[in-house]
């Protein structure tokens, strides 16, 4: 179902205008064992235009060969003008209920929600909030997880109309969170290497913070999380590091994972910044092989000139 909230108008190239961008899906990925099968994006939605509007989609009783199932799924994306300050608000929401992945990861309900607000003046880069994101009765083999949240990981909108990926305050917060995982005792060697590579990429962005070029050819991105820690689980060998779960005979699971990246647009003097939140990201290997992402929501927008 779709409703349009704005009417397209002739664009005055000297007056700020905005293109909304939002996507959402309930479940996606690929299984390799015990069967080989692409997990088609469930309840996938996309908003990408200047008029804004509101789109919704539903899905019920989905089973990926009985290996990954959910009872209900819902996605929403919308774009509209702010009555408070005349800026542009983009909202992306993904909800999955009754999730069961190989009887190991279960949840009554997971919600990923991303909302960005671009101000009317100097509005190339937005304020972002993840308010509404939640995990209800998330468990590993029936044992409930105790999650500690950090909804402020992205902080306030950077000053001087700067990209988040050129803002030292934000980059240092991401680096600190990443270092806690990389330096944690017992982290498997192959995962430690992955997180050390992430720190190297963050350091490169910090060093280039004064780079005022309108775009970067490689469109950089960093990864952080709304989840600061996961409580101890009474299953031998199951360990947690920040938002990361390592589960023997299953694989790894990351919770509340946020990708913050830049995207270049040919007709814009500045890159656009996007925020993509994945509630549960499973990289499986043993009981089943493959990957699956549940409750994915992404939002951003492009303001010109």
Residue pairs with C-beta under 8 A, 6 or more apart in sequence:
1 55
1 56
2 53
2 54
2 55
2 56
3 53
3 54
4 51
4 52
4 53
4 54
5 51
5 52
5 53
5 54
5 78
5 79
5 80
5 81
6 50
6 51
6 52
6 53
6 79
6 80
6 81
7 51
8 50
8 51
11 17
11 50
13 304
13 305
14 305
16 120
16 121
16 123
16 303
16 304
16 305
17 50
17 303
17 304
18 50
18 88
18 118
18 123
18 301
18 302
18 303
18 304
19 48
19 49
19 50
19 301
19 302
19 304
20 47
20 48
20 49
20 50
20 52
20 79
20 88
20 90
20 301
21 47
21 48
21 90
21 272
21 274
21 298
21 299
21 300
21 301
21 302
22 45
22 46
22 47
22 48
22 77
22 78
22 79
22 90
22 91
22 92
22 297
22 298
22 299
22 300
23 44
23 45
23 46
23 47
23 77
23 92
23 296
23 297
23 298
24 43
24 44
24 45
24 75
24 76
24 77
24 92
24 93
24 94
24 296
24 297
24 298
25 41
25 42
25 43
25 44
25 45
25 75
25 94
25 293
25 296
26 42
26 43
26 59
26 62
26 70
26 73
26 74
26 75
26 94
26 95
26 96
26 294
26 295
26 296
27 39
27 41
27 42
27 62
27 64
27 68
27 70
27 73
27 96
27 292
27 293
27 294
28 39
28 40
28 41
28 42
28 44
28 292
28 293
28 296
29 39
29 282
29 290
29 291
29 292
29 293
30 37
30 38
30 39
30 290
30 291
30 292
31 37
31 38
31 39
31 64
31 65
31 67
31 68
31 288
31 289
31 290
31 292
32 289
32 290
33 288
33 289
33 290
34 67
34 288
35 65
35 67
37 64
37 65
39 64
39 68
39 292
42 59
42 62
42 70
42 73
43 57
43 58
43 59
43 73
43 74
43 75
43 94
44 57
44 75
45 55
45 56
45 57
45 75
45 76
45 77
46 77
47 53
47 55
47 77
47 78
47 79
47 90
49 79
51 79
52 78
52 79
52 80
52 81
52 88
53 78
53 79
54 76
54 77
54 78
54 80
55 76
55 77
55 78
56 74
56 75
56 76
57 74
57 75
58 72
58 73
58 74
59 70
59 72
59 73
59 74
60 71
60 72
60 73
61 71
61 72
62 69
62 70
62 73
63 69
67 101
67 102
67 288
68 99
68 100
68 101
68 102
68 292
69 98
69 99
69 100
70 96
70 97
70 98
70 99
70 100
70 294
71 97
71 98
72 95
72 96
72 97
72 98
73 94
73 95
73 96
73 97
74 93
74 94
74 95
75 93
75 94
75 95
75 297
76 91
76 92
76 93
77 90
77 91
77 92
77 93
77 299
78 90
78 91
79 88
79 89
79 90
79 91
79 301
80 88
80 89
81 87
81 88
81 89
82 88
82 89
82 117
85 119
85 120
86 120
87 117
87 118
87 119
87 120
87 123
88 117
88 118
88 120
88 123
88 301
88 303
89 115
89 116
89 117
90 115
90 116
90 117
90 118
90 126
90 299
90 300
90 301
91 113
91 114
91 115
91 299
92 113
92 114
92 115
92 297
92 298
92 299
93 111
93 112
93 113
93 114
93 132
93 297
94 111
94 112
94 113
94 279
94 295
94 296
94 297
95 109
95 110
95 111
95 112
95 295
96 107
96 109
96 110
96 279
96 294
96 295
97 108
97 109
98 108
99 105
99 106
99 107
99 110
99 280
99 294
100 106
101 282
101 284
101 292
101 294
102 250
102 284
102 287
102 288
103 141
104 140
104 141
104 247
104 250
104 287
105 138
105 139
105 140
105 250
105 253
105 280
105 282
106 137
106 138
106 139
106 142
107 135
107 136
107 137
107 138
107 139
107 280
108 136
108 137
109 134
109 135
109 136
109 137
110 134
110 135
110 136
110 138
110 279
110 280
110 294
110 295
111 132
111 133
111 134
111 135
111 279
111 295
112 133
112 277
112 278
112 279
112 295
112 296
112 297
113 130
113 131
113 132
113 133
113 277
113 297
114 128
114 129
114 130
114 275
114 276
114 277
114 297
114 298
114 299
115 128
115 129
115 130
115 131
115 132
115 299
116 126
116 127
116 128
116 275
116 299
116 300
116 301
117 126
117 127
117 128
118 124
118 125
118 126
118 301
118 303
119 126
119 127
122 161
123 161
123 303
124 161
124 268
124 270
124 272
124 303
125 157
125 158
125 161
125 162
125 163
125 164
125 270
125 273
126 157
126 273
126 300
126 301
127 156
127 157
128 154
128 157
128 275
128 299
129 151
130 151
130 154
130 226
130 258
130 277
131 151
133 151
133 226
133 256
133 277
133 279
135 145
135 147
135 255
135 256
135 279
137 144
138 144
138 145
138 147
138 255
138 280
139 145
140 233
140 235
140 238
140 245
140 247
141 235
143 233
143 234
143 235
145 230
145 231
145 233
146 230
146 231
147 227
147 229
147 230
147 231
147 255
147 256
148 227
148 228
148 229
148 230
149 226
149 227
149 228
149 256
150 177
150 225
150 226
150 227
150 228
151 226
153 173
153 174
153 177
153 224
153 225
153 226
153 258
154 164
154 170
154 224
154 258
154 260
154 275
155 169
155 170
155 173
158 164
158 166
158 167
158 169
158 170
161 270
163 262
163 270
163 271
163 273
164 170
164 260
164 273
165 171
165 205
165 220
165 221
165 222
165 260
165 261
165 262
165 273
166 205
166 208
166 209
166 211
167 209
168 206
168 209
170 260
171 202
171 205
171 206
171 209
171 222
172 206
173 224
174 202
174 222
174 223
174 224
174 260
175 199
175 202
175 203
175 206
177 224
177 225
177 228
177 242
178 195
178 198
178 199
178 202
178 223
178 224
179 199
180 241
180 242
181 187
181 195
181 241
181 242
181 243
181 244
182 192
182 195
182 196
182 198
182 199
184 241
184 242
186 239
186 241
187 195
187 241
188 246
191 241
191 244
191 246
191 252
198 222
198 223
201 220
201 222
202 222
205 220
205 222
214 268
214 269
214 270
214 271
215 262
215 264
215 270
215 271
216 262
216 264
216 271
219 261
219 262
219 263
219 264
219 271
220 261
220 262
221 259
221 260
221 261
221 262
222 259
222 260
222 261
223 257
223 258
223 259
223 260
224 257
224 258
224 260
225 242
225 243
225 254
225 255
225 256
225 257
225 258
226 243
226 256
226 258
226 277
227 242
227 243
227 255
227 256
228 242
228 243
229 240
229 242
229 243
230 240
230 242
230 243
230 245
230 255
231 240
232 240
233 240
233 245
235 247
236 248
237 247
237 248
238 245
238 246
238 247
238 248
239 245
239 246
240 246
243 254
243 255
243 256
243 257
244 252
244 253
244 254
245 252
245 253
245 254
245 255
246 252
247 253
248 286
249 286
249 287
250 284
250 285
250 286
250 287
250 288
251 282
251 283
251 284
251 285
251 286
252 282
252 283
253 280
253 281
253 282
253 283
254 278
254 280
254 281
255 279
255 280
255 281
256 277
256 278
256 279
257 277
257 278
257 281
258 275
258 276
258 277
259 274
259 275
259 276
259 278
260 273
260 274
260 275
261 273
261 274
261 276
262 271
262 272
262 273
262 274
263 271
263 272
263 273
263 274
263 300
264 271
264 272
265 271
265 272
265 302
267 304
268 302
268 304
269 304
269 305
272 300
272 301
272 302
273 300
274 298
274 299
274 300
275 298
275 299
275 300
276 296
276 297
276 298
277 296
277 297
277 298
278 293
278 294
278 295
278 296
279 294
279 295
279 296
280 292
280 293
280 294
280 295
281 291
281 292
281 293
282 291
282 292
282 293
282 294
283 291
284 290
284 291
284 292
